[in-house]
Amino acid sequence: MIQAYFIHLLILIGIYIILAISLQLSLGFTGLLNIGHIAFFAIGAYTAALLTLNGVPFIIAFLLAGIFATISGFLLSIPTRKLKGDYLALATIAFTFVVYAIALNWTKLTRGPLGLPGIPRPSLFGISFSSNFSFFILTLIIVLITYLIIKKITISPFGKVLEAIRDDELAIKVLGKNTFKMKSYALAISAFFAGIAGSLYAHYINYIDPSSFTLMQLIPILVIVIVGGLASLRGTIIATIVLILLPEALRFIGMPSAILGPMRQIIYALILILILIYKPKGFYGKVELE
Amino acid sequence: MVFIQLLINSLIAGAIYALVASGFSLIYATSKFIHFAHGATIAFSAYMLYFFFSMIGLNFGFSVILAIIFAALLGLLMNIIVFKQLRKRKASGIILLIASFALMILLESLILLFFGADVKTIGYIKVAKGLEFLGGIITPLQIFIVVCSFVLLGLLFLFMKKTKIGKAMRAVSDNKDVAEIVGISSERIYNWAFIIGSAIAGIGGILISLEQNLSPTMGTGLMIKGFTGAIIGGIGSVPGAILGSFLLGLVENFGIWYLPSGYKDAIAFVLLFLFLLFKPNGILGIKKGGDK
């Protein structure tokens, strides 16, 4: 019992790590105020769910989930490439709401508020990941791959340019770099990993509906990124583990689950406000948002 | 007459959006950041009305006044406890935006915790039969909402033009440093902007609660409509916000002539998107932060 619960938490932590470190790439490293990360997560989840429900093998659906999210990230970045700071935040929020409205209203495809039940657990090369433990192993492998790729990007020359764009975009333009293109790539790659996180989530929970993809769901990811510290992958992973486990303590003091949901959000919101006031760079961050 | 009916619906929607947008714009114009929690203020005042009127059983008029005062106080407290501290250490507008987003989630979750998720209604004004008006239908309550909104917007306009605080607000929004040099305390002006902006949002929340059910997240959508209105009209300009809000009401209501009504919200966000891309200064073409 305790063991099953523990594995459940580990899987959630894995999914959140992918979401948070991919948000780090666009928000932390490139300085794009991307508040639409949940929309890419939703696109990935719906793509994976709809494809596998129609008999497409997991691995293809999984990759397509990432690719669809990438394409939408790239398309979003083209019109918004000139927007700065709070204007970009508004545009990405509008994007989140549009994706949500489509998931809710395109009932022929998504079944709207009824959601999509019966999303199968994945199987790969004849190995089935139907038990939670095997699903955890799969999640762990994908987390590791994600971490290695994003780590590689951030220490590459391309990653250094992204950080330079965050710190002084004009200077990078003067050096002759096409910053719009760089920012587009950053958002598209970031969206890819949000998309595959969405795929994992859909296969793990076996059911998705539009309510899993509202602006509210952004708060845990945003808290993780800011508490961990911008542009710090190590900080992000530690923050994910601590922050996902923290509200679980409430469960052990016997809090009913109806209260647990709002309490979790309250804790996250309070932590976010306090960290912004007292420790704006987070625990491992080197920079502050400007 | 579908056309007249849609026009009436646009007017009602526009009147509500204008209240949200003008309060939001007032705060944006002075303190220069996007105050997300403005939406939660709307929900908060509606629930305060529910608490005083439906739960405690106070007199309706008294409950309304209390709800507005509490909304204004909430705005002031948010500014003093959170935003002032952030400004003290020279945090950027983006940090204030994220803090405000966190405040929105905090308030909505608190409302959910105390009042629960089930549907709440104030039910003070019974649903009346609609009146015929040029072939369209409008209820007395809706007429009241529109009139209320116009009166308030008129008062706000006079306040900004004639009173000392209103003028000081415009000075701060124009150029904070110069305003400080001539002896205007910008922190005091921020407090006033939050008090007045939140009170207007509170009134908006009360008007909506008379017509619709309450839910903890009722303000989020409205706030986004409000700032869509503000951006369409020219952000930071109160008259622009009002103009933009009525335009948004029109586009939204006539848009569902062609699209299923579930896409009403999406229409607003697409419009926001288009304006951000092609005309970020809005129709009135006011430079970001200017208020003329």
Interface residues (C-beta under 8 A of the other chain):
Chain A: L33 I35 P79 T80 L83 G85 D86 Y87 A89 L90 A91 I93 A94 F95 F97 V98 A101 I102 L104 N105 L215 M216 I219 L222 I226 I259 G261 P262 M263 Q265 I266 Y268 A269 L270 L272 I273 L276 I277 P280 E288 L289 E290
Chain B: F33 I34 V82 Q85 L86 R89 A91 S92 G93 I94 I95 L97 I98 A99 F101 A102 L103 I105 L106 E108 S109 L110 L112 L113 T217 T220 I224 F227 T228 I231 P260 G262 Y263 D265 A266 F269 V270 L272 F273 L276 L277 P280
